[in-house]
Amino acid sequence: MIGMDFPAIYLLHGMGGSPNGSVKQLEAELLSMGQQLNYVRPEMPHADPAVAASTSVQHLRDLNLPQGTLIVGISMGGLVAAKLQETGRADLHVICINSPTWAGDIELHRRMNHRVSFYCSGNATPRDSRGEPLNERERERDSRRNFRPRFDWKRIALRSSSHRGMAQKER
């Protein structure tokens, strides 16, 4: 399971979310599996959908995360973590869950070591980070993705090894 070599595990909520939503549930799942580690669930500026994504990146930078921290970000939380990693914090380990590669005023430009992305889908209408149905361009891009597994979260073993796999924005 999660190695003890992470000084902290930050769990970042999505746009319009809060530290008491899905990331709290994720923390409860990890704790139920015996993962008694240093979890941190900060409230991010993107809890307010009107706030620019870059504001959340700067907020995360200002938290002065310890070297080698693991960040698990859901949706916008994953994008914000990945952008921080891309812009000077390559020491971070980032797991993005259903995270876009661009939103608002930020966009990812590079694949990074120590970053992995998971994309899940169901039978629901694909929606953006605000909960709105995806527009035609986004639906087309979304339909070209080949990696859409269904998986049991309890079986995911998080490791501190190098990861690759962040999808780049298709043009």
Residue pairs with C-beta under 8 A, 6 or more apart in sequence:
1 33
1 34
1 35
1 157
1 158
2 9
2 30
2 35
2 37
2 70
2 158
2 159
3 158
3 159
3 160
4 37
5 68
5 160
6 37
6 38
6 68
6 69
6 70
6 93
6 160
7 38
7 66
7 67
7 68
7 69
8 37
8 38
8 39
8 40
8 65
8 66
8 69
8 70
9 30
9 37
9 38
9 39
9 40
9 69
9 70
9 71
9 72
10 39
10 40
10 41
10 42
10 65
10 69
10 70
10 71
10 72
10 81
11 19
11 23
11 24
11 26
11 27
11 39
11 40
11 41
11 71
11 72
11 73
11 77
12 23
12 41
12 42
12 44
12 60
12 71
12 72
12 73
12 74
12 77
12 78
12 80
12 81
13 19
13 21
13 22
13 23
13 41
13 43
13 44
13 47
13 74
13 77
14 22
14 46
14 73
14 74
14 75
14 76
14 77
14 129
15 46
15 47
15 49
15 75
15 76
15 103
15 129
15 130
16 46
16 47
16 48
16 49
16 129
16 130
16 131
17 23
17 47
17 74
17 75
17 77
18 43
18 47
19 41
19 42
19 43
20 41
22 74
23 41
23 72
23 74
23 77
24 41
26 72
26 74
26 153
27 39
27 41
29 153
29 154
30 37
30 39
31 39
33 154
42 60
42 63
44 56
44 59
44 60
44 76
44 77
44 80
45 51
45 55
45 56
45 59
46 53
46 55
46 56
46 76
46 77
46 80
49 129
49 130
52 104
52 105
53 76
53 79
53 80
53 83
53 103
53 104
53 105
53 106
54 104
54 105
54 106
56 76
56 80
57 80
57 83
57 84
57 87
57 106
60 80
60 81
60 84
61 84
61 88
61 89
65 71
65 89
65 92
67 91
68 91
68 92
68 93
68 160
69 91
69 92
69 93
70 92
70 93
70 94
70 95
70 158
70 160
71 81
71 85
71 92
71 93
71 94
71 95
72 78
72 95
72 97
72 158
73 79
73 80
73 81
73 82
73 94
73 95
73 96
73 97
73 99
74 97
74 98
74 99
75 97
75 98
75 99
75 100
75 129
76 99
76 100
76 103
76 129
77 99
78 94
78 95
78 96
78 97
78 98
78 99
78 117
79 96
79 99
79 100
79 101
79 102
79 103
79 106
79 108
80 106
81 92
81 94
81 96
82 94
82 96
82 99
82 108
82 112
82 115
82 166
83 106
83 108
84 92
85 92
85 94
85 112
85 114
85 115
86 108
86 109
86 110
86 112
90 112
90 113
90 114
91 114
92 114
93 114
93 115
93 160
93 163
94 112
94 114
94 115
94 116
95 115
95 116
95 117
95 118
95 158
95 163
96 115
96 116
96 117
96 118
96 166
97 117
97 118
97 120
98 118
98 119
98 120
99 117
100 128
100 129
101 107
101 108
101 166
101 167
101 168
101 169
102 108
102 169
103 129
107 169
108 166
108 168
108 169
109 168
111 164
111 165
111 166
111 168
112 164
112 166
113 162
113 163
113 164
114 160
114 162
114 163
115 163
115 164
115 165
115 166
116 163
116 164
116 165
116 166
117 165
117 166
117 167
118 149
118 151
119 145
119 147
119 148
119 167
120 148
120 149
120 150
120 151
121 148
122 150
125 133
125 134
126 133
126 134
126 138
126 139
126 142
127 133
127 134
128 134
128 138
134 142
141 170
144 170
145 167
147 167
